[in-house]
Amino acid sequence: MYQYTDFDRQFIQSRAAQHRDQLERNLAGMLSDEEFRPLRLQNGWYIQRYAPMLRVAVPYGELSAKQVRVLAKIAREYDHPTKDVFDKAIGTQATWGTTHLPVGYGHFSTRQNVQFNWIPLAKSADVMDLLATVDMHGIQTSGSCIRNITSDALAGIAPDEIADPRPFAEIIRQWSTLHPEFSFLPRKFKIAITGATEDRAATAWHDVGLHLIKNAEGELGFKVLVGGGMGRTPIIGTTIREFLPWNQIMNFLEAVVRVYNRWGRRDNLYKARIKILVKAEGQRYIDEVEAEYQQIITTDGAPHTILDAELARVSASFVPPALVERAQAAINSIANVVPVDRRKDFERWLKQNVAAHKNPALRAVTLSFKRLGHAPGDADADQLDTAAALAEEFSAGEVRVTHEQNLLLPWVHAEDLPALWVAASGAGLARSNIRLLTDMIACPGGDFCALANARSIPIAASITERYQDMDELHDLGEIDLHISGCINSCGHHHSGHIGVLGVDKDGKEWYQVSLGGSDGSSLSGEAVPGRVVGPAFGALEVPGVIEAVLDTYRVYRQTRESFIDCLKRIGFDTFKAAANAVRLPEIHEELHTLPTVSGFAKDTQVA
């Protein structure tokens, strides 16, 4: 993991002190809410449907056990609504002071960050100070700037890796942080980077996607994609450089973002993303980027060229950790750890949750945060503490937030897998559903987000409840189900094999279902947005639609054929017909009864 320098720590601490001063002036009436708004957004503080939401930056997903324990402390001690907020959010559904309070959770996002939904703004400075003690913050997790740099959760350990992307992600993070020219872009800007042959970072769906590759001469460089994104207009990124020498990546990014900053729309929030500029201008945009890049490396002297010494300095933070040697007597075998009646569960866990490692003696293990009774990606304080303990005992004190809203342990001894499974099972984190239907991606939706048109969490819960049988889940095989509460697509519904999008019609919650989307991984094939099957469905219809689609798959699949491959072979129309056959007109008025809440302050840059 990257080791913060004294400069890094002083920067974070000064930023926390600055936020405290701004907060105190706001609370004292010396700084209006409108004046304070852009300042708090720069540190990751939103005002959501009921309460502030804090987005904590987790660059390229890496966390130490010490940092996870601080996140647990924040969940336990600060993530509590006041009584007036509770009454607005819960109403008659629960009584103040009962154990039913929706508090004490961190939420893993698809961009490898952690979010909290109930921290009172008056406590925000205390939380910032606490985060700073473990080198954490919320800087540039919101606003029209370059956001958190994301990567493959298996970065540095994947067997198919060409080069470790983390040192480059860290260098880009440092370059982009408070960049004086790019702090007020037309819109938010997201960069994803991978160093593997398989794209596990969904790079084609980002404003900039970077692939570390080697050319015919064996030289290391980047393939550069620009202009990907979801939202109202889903677009796959355009390749604008097939090969760029690795040491020129920041000079080239400077050109990419500078041209966007110069020509991106500022008169229309919905047309301000770089994807709209690239789509509208095409080759003209690419040519202007090349011209800007040539000026940077010639006239300007290539000021951001990465020197060998700098890459070596940063890379030194990403060497494999010194792992504790296991004495033979301490090795926990399946025979003496896993009960006989649980062997099937263990074997399934090995297949779904355990991944190969660059080091043959090690494995990467995913802890599943997709289980009944919890929103996808939510982790309460106790579970965060448990994850930290598992990381300390089994993974050299490191965990990683995945794009799929789980946690991954990257440094597990193969012989420790039985003991880890027993420990994780006891904490409810060893469900063998990774990449299966219930390992769904979902945004917080209308239960929290002021921009959402519909709730995501109840839809996720109803599907999870329907598909609890592990035999059935494993029989269905690997399926990407993604749920978004609005068109901003924080749940990445466009890239799901099955996508669900919440929409508003006459003040009621409806849901569009799409099929055939892909994030660009080997399971799904080339990145592509899903196609909508027809008119929107009511909340109570959605589980039936999913079931009808999956029943169609069971009818038509060939031996060992995946859902997405069957869909491609049989064709969209057959599955569309099955989905649209699920209508419940006799209870039409009851299909859309999930309450919506309006009238609360919101931030238009929340997505």
N, C-alpha and C positions, 0 to 999 in steps of 0.2 A: 504494500500500500504506500501511497505517497506520504512522505514525512514532511510535515509543515516546518518551515523555517521560522526564525524569530520575526522576520519581516511579515510572513503570512499571519502569524498570531497577533502581532501588533495591529495589523490591518483589520482583522476580524474584531478585535477588542475595541478599537477606535470606532468601528462601524456600530457596534452594540452601544457604546457610550453616546454616539450621535443620535441613535434611535431613542434612547432614554431621554435625552434633552428635548427632542422633537415631541415625544409623547407627553412629557410634563408640560410643555408649553401648550399643547393641544388640550389637555385636561384642565389647564388653568384658564382657557379661553383666549390665550394670546395667539394661537394658531388655529384658524378655522378648520372644520372637518374637510372642506374642499381643498384648502392649502396643504393639509396633512396627508391627504389621499395619495398623491404621487410619491410622497416620501415613504409612507408605510409600504406601498406596493413595491418599491425598490428593494425592500427587505423581506418580501414574501408574505405580507399581511393583507388579506382581503377582508371585506365585509360581505358575508354570505347571507343566505336566506334568513338565518336566525342569529348567527353569531359570527365572530371573526374566524377565519380559517388561515392557519399558518402552513406554508409550504416550505419544508426544510430541504435544502440542496444536498443531494448525495451524488457527487460527480462520478460518472460512469458506474454507479451502483455500489461502490465499495464502502463497507462499514466495519469498524472494529467492534469487538465485543464491548469495549468501554463506551463507545458511542451509542450502541444499542441500549445499554443500561441507562444512559442519560435520556434517551427517547422514552424508555419505560418510566422513568421518573417524571418526565413531562406529562405523559399520559395519566399517571396515577395522581399527581399532585396539582396539575393545572388544567386538565381537560374536563372542566366541569361547568355546566351552564348555571347562570344565576336563576333565581326562582321566576323572574319575569320572562326570561328567555325560555325556560322550561315550559311555562304555561303557554307561550305562543307556539312552541314546537310540538308539544305533546298533547296539550289540551286535556280532554277527559280520558285519554287513553291510559293514564297512570297518575299516581298521586305523588306530589312532591315529597321527597324523603324516602321513597320506597327503593327497593333494589333494582327497579326497572329503568333507572336513569341511563340514557344513551351516551355514556361518558367513558373516558379512560381508554381511548383507542388511537393508535396510529394507523394510517391508511397508506399502503404502498401504491404508488401510481405507476402507470405504464411508462413514464419517463424516469423511472428509477429514483423518484423522490419519495419523501414521507410527509403526509399531511395530517394536521389536527384540526378538528372542527368546532371545539367548544371552549377554547381558551379566551377568557375575557381580555379585551384590549388593554385594560388597565394593568394587566399582568404581563403584557407582551415584552416589556423591557427586561423583566426578571428572567423570562424564558430565553431571550437573546443572550443575556449574560451566561446563563447555564449552558447553552449550546456552545458558546465561545470557549468554555473550559475544556471542551473536547474537539476543538477545531471545526465546529459546525456553524452554519448560518443559513439565512434564506436569501442571500444576495442574488439578484437576477433570476429568481424563480418566478417572476412575474414582470409585467411591463413590456414595452416595445424595445426589446434588446435581445442579445444572444443568450438563450436560456442554457440550462444545464446540459452539458455534453453527455450523451448516452452511448452505451456500447453493448457488446455481447456479454452476457453474464458469465460466459466461459472464457472471457479474454485472459490470455496468458497461460491457459491450461488446456485448451481444446486441442485434440489430436490433429485436426484439420487446419490448424492455424499456420499462416504464412509468416506473420510477424505480430508481436504483441501490440495492440492498438492503444493500451493505456498510457504509455509515455506521451504519445501524440495527443491523446485526449487531454492530458494534464497540461501540456504546453499550450494547446488551443484554449483551454479554460483560463490559463493565466493571461494569455494575450487578449481574450475577449472581456475579461472582468473589468467593468467600468471603462471600457474603451471610449475615449473622449469623442470619437466620431460616430460611434454606433450605440450610444446610450438612448437615443430617441429615434429609432427606426420607424418606418411606416407601420410596422406591426411586429409581433413576436417572431423570433427566428430560432429554429431548432436544428441542431447538427447531431447526426449519429455516425458512428465509426465502427468498422469491423476489420479484423485482420484474418478472418477465416474464409475458407472456400464456400462454406454455407453461410448465408446471411441470416443470423439470428438476432439482428438489431433493427430489422424492418427499415433499412436505410432508404429504400425507394420511396417511402412515405414521409420523408423529412424535407425540410427546406434545403438542406445540403446532406447528402449521403456520401460517405468516404469509404472506399474499399482499398485496403493495403494489398498490393499485388506485386508480382515480379514480371519483368518483360523478358523477351527472348534471350537477352544477355545476362539474365539473372539479377538485374538491378532492381532495388526496391523502390516502389513509388505508389501513387494513388490513382485509382479510377474515381472520377468526381461526378456525382449526380447533383443536379440543382432543380428546384421547383416542384418537389413532391409535397403532398399534403392532403388532408381529409377535409372535413367541414362541408360547406354547401356545394363545393366543387371538388370532388375527389380526383386527384391527378397524380400519376406516377412520375417520379423525377426523370429529368432528361440528362443523359450522359453528355457532358460538355468537355470532358477531357478523358481520353482512354488511358493515358499514362502521364502522370506528373511526378517528377523526381521528389522524393520524400522531403528533402530539405527546403522545397519551395512551397509547401502547402500553406503556410500562413501568408506569404505574399500573394498567393492565388486567392485565398479566402478573402484577403483584404480587397482584392479587385471584385470578387463576386458580391460582397456585401456593399461595397462602395457604389457600384452601379445600381444595385437595388435601392440603396438609400437615396440615390439621385433621382431615380425615375419611378419608384414605387408609389402607388396611389395613396394620397393622404386625405382625399376628399370623400372616401367611401370606405368605411370600416370593413365591409364584406369583400372588397376588392383590393385590399391593401397587402395581402400576403404575396411573397415573391412568386408563388406558383402562377398567379394571375398575370404578372409581368412577363414571365417566361412563356406562358401560353400565348399571350397577345403579341409579343415581339419575336419569338422564335429565334431564328439565326441572327437577327439584329442584336438581341441581347447577348448571345454568345460572342459575337464579333466585338461588341463593346467591352465585354469582360476581358477578352484577349488583348485588346488595345490598352486597357487600363493596366493589365498585368505586365505587359511589355514596358510601359512607362515606369511602373514600380521597380522592375528589376534593372532598368537601364538608367533613366533619368534620376530616379530616386535612390539608386544604389542598393536595391533589394534589402531594405532595412530589417525585414523579418525572416531572413534566411536562417534556418535552424543549423547551428554549428554542431560538428561532431561532439565537441566537448559538452555542449548543452544537452544534447540527446543522451549522452552517457551519464551526465549528472542526474537527470530526471529518471532515466531507466534504472539507476541504482536503487531507487525506491521500490522497484517492482520485481526484484529477484525473489525466487521462491523462499518462503520462510524456513527457518531451521526447525525441522520437525522432530518431535521427541521420538527417540527410538523405542520400539515396543519389545520388551523382553518376552521370550516365548511363553513364559508362564502367565503373562498378562493378556495374551491374545484370546479374544472371546470367540469361540467357534459357534456355528449354528447349533451344534448338538447340545452344548451346555448353556445356551442363552435363549434360543427361540423355542417356545413350547411346541410340542408336536402338533397340536390342533391349530396352531397359527402359522405353520410352514407355508401354506398356500398364500396367505396374506403377505408374508415376508418375500416370497418369490415374486409376487406381483409388484411389490415395492421395488425390488431390485431391478425389474424390467422397466418400470415407469419413472421412478424417482432418482435412479442412480445412473450417472453418465460416465463414459470413458474419460480418461485423463491423459494428458501429455506424459506424465510420469506413470508407468505401468503399475507401480505399487500403490497408486492413489486413485480416488474416485471423487467426482463432484456429486453432491447429494442435494436434492431440492426438498425443502420443507413446505408442505402444502398448507396454504392459508385459505383454502376453499373448502368449507365444511358447513354443515347444516347449522343454522342459528347464527351465522356470522356473515356479514357482507363480504363479497370477494375482495381480498387484499387487506382486510381489517385485522389488526393484531392488538389485543388488549395488553395492559401493562404486564400482567403475569406471563403472557406468551412471549412478549419481548424479552423479559428477563430470562425465560427458558431458552429462547433462541441464543441469547448471549452466553448462557452456560453451556449449551451444546457446542457453540463455536469455540469456547475456551477448551473444552474437553476433547473435541474431535477435529477441529479445523483451524488450528494455529491462531485462534482468536479472531477469525475473519468470517464475515458473511457478506453476501451480495444481494441487492434487490434486483429482481428479474423484471423484464418487460411484461411478463405475464402476472405480475403482482404477487409473487412468492418470494421466499428467501432461499438462497443457495449457499451451501457449505462447500468451499472450493478445495479444501486440503484434507480430505478424509482418508485415513489408511484403509485399504481394502479389508484387512482383517478386523477392523473395528465396525464394519457394517452391521453385524448382528446386534452389538451393544448399542449402537446409535439408533437402530430401528426400535429397540425396546424402549429406549429413553424418549424418543420422539413420539412413539405410539402413546406412551403414558401422558404426554402433553397434548395429544390430539393433533399432532403435526405430521403424521406418517401415513395419511390416507393415500393410497396408490392410484391417484386420479390425475397425475401430471400428464398433460396433453390430451386428456379425455374430456368428455362433454362438460362435466362439472368443474373442470379447471378453467372456468370462464373468466374473461376480462369484463369488468363492469366499472363504470364511473359512479360516483356517489349519487348522481341524479337529483331529482326533485326533493329528496329528503334533506338535502343540504344546499345544493347549488341554486343560486338566484337566477341563473340563466336557463335552467332545465325546463323543458316543456312537460316532462313526465318523470315518474320515478323509475329508477333502474333496479334498486335493491329488492323490492317486492317481486319483480319479474325474475330476478336471479334466484330468489328464495323459492319461488314456486317451481321452477325448473329443477333446482337442486333437490327439493323434497320429492319430486316425481322420480328422479333417477338416483335413488340411494342404493339400489342393488348393485353390488360390485361385479357380480357375474354379468349382468346386463351391460354395465358400463364398459367392461373389458371386451365383451362381445361386439359392441358398437365400434370400438377402436378409437383411433385418434381423430378428434373433431375440435376445431376452433370455434367457440361460441363467444361472440363479442356483443356487449350491450351498452348503448349510449342513451343518456336522458335527453339529449338535444342534438341539433345539427352540428354543434361544435366538435362532436366526435371524440370526446375524451376517452370513451370506451372503445374506440377504434372499430366501430361496427362495420365500416366499409371493408376491412381486411379479414373479417371472419368468414369461415366456411358457411356459418349461419350468423347473420347480423340482425340485431334488433335495435331499432331507433325510435325513441319516444317523440311524438309529435302532438301538437295542440290543435284540437278542432272544437271551436265553440266553447272553449273553457274546459274541455274534457280531455283526459289522457288517452291517446291512441298510440299504436305501435306499428311501424312498418317492419316487415321482415325481408331480408335480402339473402341471397344464396350465391355461393361460388367465389367469395372474396379470398384474397391471399395476401400474406405479409411478405412473401418472397422466400420463405424457407423451403427446404427440400421436400418437406411433407406436402406443401401447398402448391409448389411450382412458382412460376413467374408472378410477381406482384401484380394484382389486378383488383379493382373494386367489385363487390358483389352486385347482383342485379335484384331489384325490388320485385317481389312476387305479385304484387297487386295492391288493392286498397288496404288501408291500415286496419288493424284488428284491435278489439277491446282487450283490456288487461287480462280478463278471464279466458280469453280465447288463445292467448299466446302459447301457454303450455301445450294445448291441443294441436296448435300449428306445428310446433317443434316435434311433437310425437308423430304427427302425420308424415312429416318430412322424413323422419328416421324410420318409420315403418315402410315407407317407399324404398328407402335404401336397403332394408332387410329383404324386401321382395326381389330387387333387381341385382343385388351385389353378386359378384363372382367370388370364388375362393380367395380369401385374404385380400380382397380389394377394399381400399379405404373409402370412406364416405366421399371425399373430394374427387377421387378418381372415378368412382361410380357416377357421381353427378356429371362429370365431364363426359363420360362415355354415353350415358343414357340421354343426357340433354336436360337443359333447364326446364323446358315446358312440362315434362312429366312431374317433376317435383313441384313446380308452380301450381299445377292443377290440384295436387294433393293438399297443398297448403291452403289454397282458396276454397277447398271443399269444407273447411272447418269454419262454419258460421253458426252462431247461436241466436237467431233473430227473436226467439221467444223470450229471451231475457235481455234484449238489446239495451234497455235503459240501465240495466245493472252491470253492464260490461265496462263501464267507464266511471265507476264510483270512487276510485282512489282520489282523495281530496288533494287539491292544489292550494298553495298558499301564495298570495301576491301582496304587494305593497311594502315589501322590505327593501332596504337599500341594497344596491348591487354594484359590482365593478364590471364594466363592459369588457375589460381585458382578462377576465377570469380564465378563459379557456387555455 
